[in-house]
Amino acid sequence: MRLASPRRGVRKPPARSTWYRWVGLLLSGIVVSSQHSVAAHRKQPAPPTSPRAVSEKPRTLGRDRAILWREPVEIASRDLLFGPGGREHLPHEPFTFVQEDLAGSNPKFVVRDRDGVKWKVKLGTEARPETVASRLVWAVGYAAPTDYFLPEMRVDGMPSQLHRGQHLVGNDGTLRNVRVKRELDDGKKLGTWKWRDNPFSGTRELNGLRALMAVINNWDLKDINNLVYEARHGGPTNDAENPADGDLLIYEVSDLGCSFGSAGLQRTTRTKGDLDAYRRTPFIKRLTLQTVDFDVPRRADWIVLANVPEFAMRLHLRWIGRGIPRDDARWMGRLLAALTPDQIRDAFRAAAYSPAEIDEFSDILETRIAELNRL
């Protein structure tokens, strides 16, 4: 009997063992590339423009002067429309261009207002969600910058060509939908801090912050997005209600722009400040008797595998939203529950969301706060 031959031009499907070999090779490549990336990072000194990491035990001021969280003053009376800086620290036009800031992935530059105060201007999709997130973080006792959302501003002396974001600048220097952050007046930036290696590991305050990042869907939790700065005696701490009462090391999540969207890196515009993506994201992923796992941060989309080190790095961030003690997550829920519905809506009003978006974002946020309190 003659066996049927495969049709000409039609390829046989690979054997299952062959398929497994290809998958194994792919996964091995991810691991090896990740290890090489980490090893290279350890061997190479940081470039001069990169902030250095601060060691676990601050050498200059001591661990007792390191601050991640402070008891907030009357949460229900905090002004979330104007945020940490209050109405009195609003920037005043005219604005003059100082220099471009090429750090990070979003277009940014520094301006000086009429009072000589320097402000960092952020353009693009992160401006709105970061404005909201900074107010919520500050409201429950964590450090946050003095920042404001401006639907429109005009900057004098703009260069003829920016490295990034030129298409967002009008011919007369007009910008729309930007976030401005006040530069530190009397403080020294010391570098970054690590989620895994810091003076607060295992504390209620750090675990509560991890839960808070899940509440707002902030998935971009790279260490480089964290800042340590020294607040000198009598100087501000980016918080008008809490000036420094001595030399302090302030630990802050300084980049909150990837909030209120998807749960992880995607190759779409829905990762930041997107109501539909925020609504569709599951909040609590898994519960045990002692701990809670959140869905944020989630692994990146598979398409990100084109950049293997980036994909692997994102996998290593998932632990931040996992294994959080239920008591600590519930503690964060109690702090957030002290906010009134009007305060929560004010945080979104501060970023000039539409009335319908304000209501829907606020409803989702309030639902998540209630879930924390039921843990």
N, C-alpha and C positions, 0 to 999 in steps of 0.2 A: 504494500500500500504506500502510495506517495503522499508525503505530508504536504499540506498546503504551504506555499511560500508566502512570505509577507508581500503585500502589494508594493509595486515599484514606486518609489518616491515617498512612502510612508515610513517614518522612523519608528523602531521599536521603543516602547517606553523603557527607561532605565530600570534595571532590577532594583528591588527594594533595598538591597544591601548597598548598591551604588548611591541611591538617594540618601541613605543614612551617612555614607562617607562624605557626601557633599555637605550635609548639615553639620557633621562633626568638624569638617574643615572650616566652615564658616564660623562656628562657635569658637573653635580654637583660635581663629584669627582675631576674634573680638578680645579674647582673654589675653593673647600675646600682645596685641596692639595696646591694650589697656595697660599691661604691665610695663611695656616699653615706654608708654607715655608717662606713667608715674615715675619710672626710673629716671627718665630724661629730666622730668621736672625737679626731681630731688638733686640731680647732679648739677643742673645749670643754676647759677645764681639769678635771682630775680633782676630784670632790667631796671635801670634807674627810675623809670616812670611808674613802676609797679609798687603798690603799698606793701610793706613787709608784714609778715604775720607776727602777732604779739604772742609771746610765750604764755604757757598756762599760768605761771605765777609772775605777775608784773614785778619787775625788779625795782622800779623807781619809787612806787608809792605803796606797794604791798597789797596783798589780797583783800584786806579789809577796806581798801579804798576803791575797789572795783565794783561798779554798779551796773546791773542789768535791769533791775526793776525797783521802783520805789512806790510806796503806798500812795495811790492817787488821792488828790484832795477832792472830796465830794464829787464823785463821778457824775451824778445826775445833774450837776450844775455846770459841767464843762461845756465850753463853747466849741462845738464841732463844725460850725460854719466857718470860723476863722482859724481854728486849730491851735497848735502850740504857741504860735506867735501872737495870737489875738488880733483884734482890729487895729491896735496901735502900731503894729509893725508892718502894716501893708507897705509894699514898695510904691515909690512915687516917681512918676515920669517927670522929665524926659529920661530915657535910658540910652546909655552909650556903650557900644561894643568894646570889650576888653580883649578877649582871646577865645579861641575855640578849644573845646575839651574833647579829645579823641578817645577817652576811656569809654569802655562799655560798648554796647551795640546800637544805642540810640543817639541821634544827633543832639549835641549839647554845646553851649558856649556860655561865657561869663559876660555879664553886663554890669554897669555901675549906674545907680539911680541918682536923682538930683541931690540926695543927702550924702552921697559918697559910699553908700552901702553896696556891696557886691552881691549879685544874685546869679545862680547858675540856672540857665534856661534849658529845659528839656522839651524837645518837640516830638511829635509822633504819637503812636497809640498808647504809650505808657503814661502820658500826662494825666489823664483823667483817673484811671484806677489807682495810681500812686498817691494822688491827692486824697482820695477817700481812705486808702489803707493807712496812711500816716496819721490821720486823725483818730482812727479806731485804735491803733497801736498806742498812741499817746494817751488816749482816754483811759486805758486800763493800767497805765503806770510804766510803760516802756518808753525809752528815749525815741524821739522822732524830731525831724528838722522843722524849722519854721518855713512853711511853704504855702503857696497859694496857686490857684488855677486862674489864668487870665484868658478870657475868650478872645481878647485882641490886645496887642501891644505893638508899639513902633520903636525900633532901635536905630539910633543914629550911628553913622560910621561903620555900617556893615561892610565887610570885604566884598569884592566883586564876585568871589567864588569861595564857598565853604567846601570843606572836604566831604561833609555829609549834610543832607537835608536842605540843599539849595532850593529844591523844588517847593519847599514849604515856606520860603521867604518871598514876600512881595518885592516889586521893583523899588518901592520906597522904604523898604526895611520893615514892612508890616508883617507881623506873625499872628497866627490864630491858633487858639486852643493849646496853650503852652502851660507848663508847670514851672514856677520859679521857686528856687530854694535859696534861702539866705546862707551865705558863707559864714563860717564861724568867726565871730568878732574877737573872742579872747579864749582861744582854745588851740591846742596843738594836735594835729592828726598823727597818731602813732602807728597806724597800719590796720590790718584786718584781724578778725578772730575766727576760730574754727568751731563749727558745730560740735565736733567730736572732742575737741581739746581746748577747754576753757575753764575758768575758775568756778563755773556754775554747773558743771556736769552732774546730773542726777538730782538737781534741785527742783523744787516745785515751780520756781520761776522760769527755768529753762524749759521744762516740760510743758508749762502753760503757754510759753511762746511758740513751741512746736505745734500745739493744738490750735493756737490762734492763726498760724500760717495756713493750716488746713481750712479753718473757717472762711478765710478770705481767698482761698485757692491760689496762694502764692507758691508757685512750683519752682521758681528759679532760685533755689536755696544754695547757690555756690558760696563758698567761704569768702570769695572776693567781694561779695555783695554785703559783707558785714564790716563795720567800722569801729575802731577804738580811738577815742580822742581824750585828751586830758583837759578837764575843765578846771581852770585855776581859781584860787580862792577869790570869792566875790564876783566871779564871772558868770556868764550865762551857760546853760547846759542845753541850748536849743529848746528851752521850755520856760516861758515867761513866769509860770507859777512855781518853778523849782530852781532858783538860782543856786549855784554851787556854794556849799557851806564849808568848803575846804578843797584842797587839791584832790580831784576824783578822776578815776578812769571810767569813762562812760562807754558801755558796750551797746551798740546799736545795729539793727538791721537797716542799712542805709539805702538799699535799693528794693523798693516794693512794687515796682512797675508791672511785674508779671502777675497781677492779681485780678480777681473777679472775671476770669475767663475759663479756659480749659484747665484740666488737672495736670497737664504735662506739656512738654514741647511738641508742637505740631508745625507742619509747614503750611499753616493757614493764618489768617488774620484774627482767628477766634480765640487766640491764646490769652488775650489781655483785654479786660474791660468789655467783654462780650456777654450780654445778658442771656442769650440762648445757651451758650456754652456753660455758663455758671449754673443755670437752671438744670441742665441735663447731667451735671456731674454728681455721681453718688458722693455722699459725705462720709459716713462711717462704713468701713469695709469689713471689719471683723471685730468681734468682742470676745474676750475671755473673762474669767472671774475677776482678774486683776488689771487687765490692760485693754487698750483700744487701738485699733489700726484705722487710720484715715486713708482716703483714696488719693490724697495729695501729699507729696509729689508722686506722680505716676511715671512709669517709664516713657521715654520719647516714642513718637511714631516710628514704625519700622523703616520708613523712608530715610530716617536719620542715620541708618546703618551705613549710608554712603560716607558718613564721617564717623568711623569706628570709635576713635577716642572720645568724641562727644557723646555718642550713644552709651558707651561704657560708663562715662562719668555720670550721666543721668541715672543709670541703674544704681550707682553707689549712693545717690541722694535719697533713695526711697525709704531708708531706715528712719529718716527724720520724722516721717508721719506715722511710724509704726511703733508698737510696744510702749505706748505712753500710758503711765499709770492712770487708771480711771479717776482716782481721787484728784489728781493734778489737772486732768482735763475738765473735771466738774468744777474745780476751783476757778479755772478760766471762764467757764460758763457763768458762774455766779458774778464775776466782775462784769462781764458783758451784759448780763441781765439787769445790772444797775442802770444801764443807759435807757433813756426813754425813747419811745417811737419817734418823737420829734427830733431828738439828737441824732438818731441813726439816719433819718431822712436829711438832716442838715449836712451830714458828712457827704452824701451824694449830691446835695444841692451845691456844695462847695466846688464840685467838679463840673457844674453846669450840665448835668444830665437832664433829660426831659422829665416832665412830671410823671409820665407813665413809667419811664425807666426807674425813676426814684422809688416809686411805690413797689415795683416788682423786685428790684434789687433788695430793697429793705425787707420785703416779705420773706425772701429766701434767707437772708441773713438772720432774721428773727427766728425762723424755723430751725436753723442750725444751732442757734444759741439755746433754744428750748431742748434740742436733742442732747447737747452737752449736759444740761442740768438734769436730764433723766438718766444719766449714766449711773 
